[in-house]
Amino acid sequence: MQTSTDVVRHYTMADATMRQNMRTMHGYYLTHQAEFQAFNPDFDADFGAEWLAALDLADTTPDHTVRTGELKEDTAEVEDVMVRAQRAAQTLYYYVGRAFPNNAGRMTTYGRKTYDAARNHHDKMRTLLHTAFAAATRDHAALAAKGYTATQLAELGALGTELAGTNTEQEMKKGTNTEGRDHYVTVQNHAYGYGQEASTAAKVLFAADKATRDLFRLGGDAPDASAKSKPATT
């Protein structure tokens, strides 16, 4: 599974700073729009309107990145279920030993030989729980005679389901994290791309007017952003 975004920011400043800088530059663009359009017909009123719309979208697009703290909470939840699963399995093995003393074959049907390998491995523990639950359901009369209750059996089955659910939710969050982050960064890059295009043109248009040229200077390009003169597309 992909664990990090494939979309790279075209700038190094904070997102909010970038958007504010772009709004300021957009204002300068409107002031000098006629000069830009005389230099290049593409810099018309529509360019300014599209730039503003891109900035508005960038401002209102939520960053759905799952924070590190949230992922840690999810991991802690999985670990808690794992601890309870370990205790439930150990409890079951105690009663299997009482119900079927000196019966290694019967104990094997409960996954006892794989317990050591599974106790700290999520997927293996989930498989073990399902195997143990099926065997305990089959043998419950004998286990109950030794004190293993119907409640304990139900909890064993529920733990297998819970363990699968918590891990699936965690993995889905990781995937959503990647997808949401990619979309968010793409939208931010799109807004910034208009400023890149205006800045590139201003270097030529206002070559003899440093004060005006500096109004369109970019302060946070990523290392490879100078090669990108067109707005990023969604």
C-alpha positions as CSV (number, residue, x, y, z in Angstrom):
1,M,0.0,0.0,0.0
2,Q,1.1,3.5,-0.8
3,T,2.1,5.3,2.3
4,S,3.1,8.8,1.2
5,T,1.9,11.3,-1.3
6,D,3.1,11.1,-5.0
7,V,2.2,14.8,-5.6
8,V,5.0,17.2,-4.6
9,R,4.5,20.8,-3.6
10,H,5.9,23.3,-6.1
11,Y,6.8,25.7,-3.2
12,T,8.5,25.4,0.2
13,M,6.6,27.9,2.3
14,A,3.5,27.1,4.4
15,D,0.3,26.6,2.5
16,A,-1.4,29.6,4.1
17,T,1.6,31.8,3.4
18,M,1.6,30.7,-0.2
19,R,-2.1,31.5,-0.6
20,Q,-1.7,34.9,1.0
21,N,1.3,35.7,-1.2
22,M,-0.6,34.7,-4.3
23,R,-3.5,36.9,-3.3
24,T,-1.1,39.8,-2.9
25,M,0.5,39.0,-6.3
26,H,-2.9,38.6,-7.9
27,G,-3.7,42.2,-6.8
28,Y,-0.6,43.4,-8.4
29,Y,-1.5,41.5,-11.5
30,L,-4.9,43.3,-11.7
31,T,-3.1,46.6,-11.5
32,H,-0.7,45.7,-14.3
33,Q,-3.1,43.4,-16.3
34,A,-3.1,45.6,-19.4
35,E,0.7,45.5,-19.5
36,F,0.7,41.8,-19.1
37,Q,-1.9,41.3,-21.9
38,A,0.0,43.6,-24.3
39,F,3.1,41.4,-23.6
40,N,1.1,38.1,-23.9
41,P,-2.5,37.9,-24.9
42,D,-3.0,34.9,-22.6
43,F,-2.8,37.3,-19.7
44,D,-6.3,38.6,-20.1
45,A,-9.1,39.3,-17.6
46,D,-10.0,35.6,-17.7
47,F,-6.5,34.7,-16.5
48,G,-7.0,36.9,-13.4
49,A,-10.5,35.5,-12.8
50,E,-9.3,31.9,-13.1
51,W,-6.4,32.6,-10.7
52,L,-8.7,34.1,-8.1
53,A,-11.1,31.1,-8.5
54,A,-8.1,28.7,-8.0
55,L,-7.1,30.6,-4.8
56,D,-10.6,30.5,-3.5
57,L,-10.7,26.7,-4.1
58,A,-7.3,26.3,-2.4
59,D,-8.6,28.3,0.6
60,T,-11.7,26.1,1.0
61,T,-10.3,22.7,0.2
62,P,-9.9,20.8,3.4
63,D,-6.6,19.0,4.2
64,H,-7.9,15.5,5.1
65,T,-4.5,14.3,6.0
66,V,-4.8,11.8,8.9
67,R,-2.5,13.2,11.5
68,T,0.3,11.2,13.1
69,G,-1.5,11.3,16.4
70,E,-4.6,9.8,15.0
71,L,-2.7,6.9,13.4
72,K,-1.0,6.3,16.7
73,E,-4.4,6.1,18.4
74,D,-5.5,3.6,15.9
75,T,-2.3,1.6,16.4
76,A,-2.9,1.6,20.2
77,E,-6.4,0.3,19.6
78,V,-5.2,-2.6,17.6
79,E,-2.5,-3.3,20.2
80,D,-5.2,-3.3,22.9
81,V,-7.3,-5.9,21.0
82,M,-4.1,-8.0,20.5
83,V,-3.5,-8.0,24.2
84,R,-7.0,-9.1,24.9
85,A,-6.8,-11.7,22.2
86,Q,-3.6,-13.2,23.8
87,R,-5.3,-13.4,27.1
88,A,-8.4,-15.1,25.6
89,A,-6.3,-17.6,23.8
90,Q,-4.2,-18.5,26.9
91,T,-7.4,-18.8,28.9
92,L,-8.9,-21.1,26.3
93,Y,-5.8,-23.3,26.3
94,Y,-6.0,-23.7,30.1
95,Y,-9.5,-25.1,29.8
96,V,-8.6,-27.3,26.7
97,G,-5.9,-28.7,28.9
98,R,-8.4,-29.5,31.6
99,A,-11.0,-30.9,29.3
100,F,-8.6,-33.0,27.2
101,P,-5.5,-33.7,29.4
102,N,-2.4,-35.0,27.7
103,N,-4.1,-34.7,24.2
104,A,-1.5,-32.8,22.1
105,G,-3.5,-33.5,18.9
106,R,-6.6,-31.9,20.3
107,M,-4.6,-28.9,21.5
108,T,-3.2,-28.5,18.0
109,T,-6.7,-28.1,16.5
110,Y,-6.9,-25.0,18.7
111,G,-3.8,-23.5,17.1
112,R,-1.6,-23.9,20.1
113,K,1.5,-24.7,18.1
114,T,1.2,-21.5,16.2
115,Y,0.5,-19.3,19.2
116,D,4.0,-18.2,19.8
117,A,4.4,-17.0,16.2
118,A,1.0,-15.4,16.2
119,R,0.9,-13.6,19.5
120,N,2.6,-10.5,18.2
121,H,1.5,-10.8,14.5
122,H,-1.8,-9.3,13.7
123,D,-2.8,-11.4,10.7
124,K,-1.6,-14.7,12.3
125,M,-3.4,-13.9,15.5
126,R,-6.6,-13.2,13.6
127,T,-6.3,-16.6,11.9
128,L,-5.6,-18.3,15.2
129,L,-8.6,-16.8,16.9
130,H,-10.9,-18.0,14.1
131,T,-9.4,-21.5,14.3
132,A,-9.7,-21.6,18.1
133,F,-13.2,-20.3,18.1
134,A,-14.3,-23.0,15.6
135,A,-12.7,-25.7,17.7
136,A,-14.1,-24.3,21.0
137,T,-17.6,-24.1,19.5
138,R,-17.3,-27.8,18.5
139,D,-16.0,-28.8,21.9
140,H,-18.0,-26.4,24.1
141,A,-19.8,-29.1,26.0
142,A,-16.6,-30.6,27.2
143,L,-15.0,-27.2,27.9
144,A,-18.1,-26.0,29.8
145,A,-17.9,-29.0,32.0
146,K,-14.5,-27.6,33.2
147,G,-15.8,-24.1,33.6
148,Y,-15.3,-22.4,30.2
149,T,-18.5,-20.3,29.9
150,A,-20.6,-19.4,26.9
151,T,-19.7,-15.7,27.6
152,Q,-16.0,-16.5,27.3
153,L,-16.7,-18.4,24.0
154,A,-18.6,-15.4,22.6
155,E,-15.9,-13.0,23.6
156,L,-13.3,-15.2,21.8
157,G,-15.4,-15.0,18.6
158,A,-16.0,-11.3,19.0
159,L,-12.2,-10.6,19.4
160,G,-11.5,-12.2,16.0
161,T,-14.0,-9.9,14.4
162,E,-12.8,-6.9,16.3
163,L,-9.2,-7.5,15.5
164,A,-10.1,-7.7,11.8
165,G,-12.2,-4.5,12.0
166,T,-9.7,-2.3,13.8
167,N,-6.9,-3.3,11.4
168,T,-9.1,-2.7,8.3
169,E,-10.1,0.7,9.6
170,Q,-6.5,1.6,10.2
171,E,-5.4,0.5,6.7
172,M,-8.4,2.4,5.1
173,K,-7.3,5.6,7.0
174,K,-3.8,5.2,5.6
175,G,-5.2,4.9,2.1
176,T,-7.6,7.9,2.6
177,N,-4.7,9.8,4.0
178,T,-2.7,9.4,0.7
179,E,-5.7,10.1,-1.6
180,G,-6.8,13.2,0.4
181,R,-3.3,14.6,0.6
182,D,-2.7,14.2,-3.1
183,H,-5.9,16.0,-4.0
184,Y,-5.2,18.8,-1.5
185,V,-1.6,19.4,-2.7
186,T,-2.7,19.3,-6.3
187,V,-5.2,22.1,-5.6
188,Q,-2.6,24.2,-3.8
189,N,-0.1,23.7,-6.7
190,H,-2.8,24.8,-9.2
191,A,-3.3,28.1,-7.4
192,Y,0.4,28.6,-7.1
193,G,0.9,27.8,-10.8
194,Y,-0.8,31.1,-11.9
195,G,1.7,33.0,-9.8
196,Q,4.6,31.1,-11.3
197,E,3.4,32.0,-14.8
198,A,3.0,35.7,-13.9
199,S,6.4,35.7,-12.3
200,T,8.1,34.2,-15.3
201,A,6.5,36.8,-17.6
202,A,7.3,39.7,-15.3
203,K,11.0,38.9,-15.4
204,V,11.0,39.8,-19.1
205,L,8.2,42.3,-19.1
206,F,9.6,44.4,-16.3
207,A,13.3,43.7,-16.9
208,A,14.1,47.4,-16.7
209,D,11.8,48.1,-13.8
210,K,13.2,46.3,-10.7
211,A,10.6,47.7,-8.3
212,T,7.7,46.3,-10.4
213,R,9.5,43.1,-11.3
214,D,10.0,42.4,-7.6
215,L,6.2,42.6,-7.0
216,F,6.0,39.3,-8.9
217,R,9.0,37.6,-7.3
218,L,8.4,34.1,-5.9
219,G,9.8,33.5,-2.5
220,G,9.1,29.8,-2.0
221,D,9.8,27.7,-5.1
222,A,10.7,24.1,-4.6
223,P,14.0,23.2,-6.2
224,D,12.4,22.0,-9.5
225,A,9.6,24.5,-9.6
226,S,11.5,27.0,-11.8
227,A,11.0,24.7,-14.8
228,K,7.2,24.8,-14.4
229,S,5.8,27.9,-16.0
230,K,2.2,26.7,-16.5
231,P,-0.5,26.4,-13.8
232,A,-0.7,22.9,-12.4
233,T,-3.9,21.1,-13.6
234,T,-6.2,19.0,-11.5
